[in-house]
Amino acid sequence: MVITKKANGNELLISLDGRLDTSTAPQLENEFKDGLNNVKDLIIDMEKLVYISSAGLRVLLKAQKTMNKQGSMLIKNVSQDIKDIFEVTGFDEILNIESN
């Protein structure tokens, strides 16, 4: 998975490309661990994300909990396959997902 970050003041845009699964979730978790300090608006672009596993969902949930304390988190450009996973797991009720 390729993670691209772009900071603009208190806003952080993270673009994900590939698969967010057991082997790549720790990579994203490490980005969030230190990278969310002073971030008020976290935007996660999933346009090029092709798969997400339960490990990936756990990382997103942890980031959402952090952002609930310091600002907001938005997930955008979600494919139908990943949107289906969010709906089946109930994550569509937890996460702020921008519809296309």
SULUR-V671415 format. One record per backbone hydrogen bond with DSSP energy under -1.0 kcal/mol. CO is the residue of the C=O (numbers start at 1). NH is the residue of the N-H. E is the energy in kcal/mol with one decimal. If there is no record, write none. Layout:
<<CO & NH & E> <CO & NH & E>>
This chain:
<<2 & 17 & -1.9> <4 & 15 & -2.9> <6 & 13 & -2.6> <8 & 11 & -1.9> <10 & 40 & -2.8> <10 & 41 & -1.9> <11 & 8 & -2.9> <12 & 43 & -3.0> <13 & 6 & -2.3> <14 & 45 & -3.0> <15 & 4 & -2.4> <17 & 2 & -2.7> <18 & 50 & -3.3> <20 & 53 & -2.5> <21 & 25 & -3.0> <24 & 28 & -1.4> <25 & 29 & -2.6> <26 & 30 & -2.3> <27 & 31 & -1.5> <28 & 32 & -2.1> <29 & 33 & -2.2> <30 & 34 & -1.1> <31 & 35 & -1.4> <32 & 36 & -1.1> <36 & 39 & -1.9> <40 & 72 & -2.8> <41 & 12 & -2.7> <42 & 74 & -2.8> <43 & 14 & -3.1> <44 & 76 & -2.7> <45 & 16 & -2.5> <46 & 49 & -1.4> <48 & 18 & -2.1> <51 & 20 & -2.8> <53 & 57 & -2.2> <54 & 58 & -2.1> <55 & 59 & -1.6> <56 & 60 & -2.1> <57 & 61 & -2.5> <58 & 62 & -2.2> <59 & 63 & -2.2> <60 & 64 & -2.5> <61 & 65 & -2.2> <62 & 66 & -1.9> <63 & 67 & -2.7> <64 & 68 & -2.1> <67 & 71 & -2.7> <72 & 42 & -2.9> <74 & 44 & -3.0> <75 & 98 & -3.3> <76 & 46 & -2.8> <79 & 83 & -2.5> <80 & 84 & -2.4> <81 & 85 & -1.5> <82 & 86 & -2.4> <83 & 87 & -2.2> <84 & 88 & -2.7> <85 & 89 & -2.1> <86 & 91 & -1.2> <86 & 92 & -1.6> <90 & 93 & -1.6> <91 & 95 & -3.1> <96 & 75 & -2.9>>
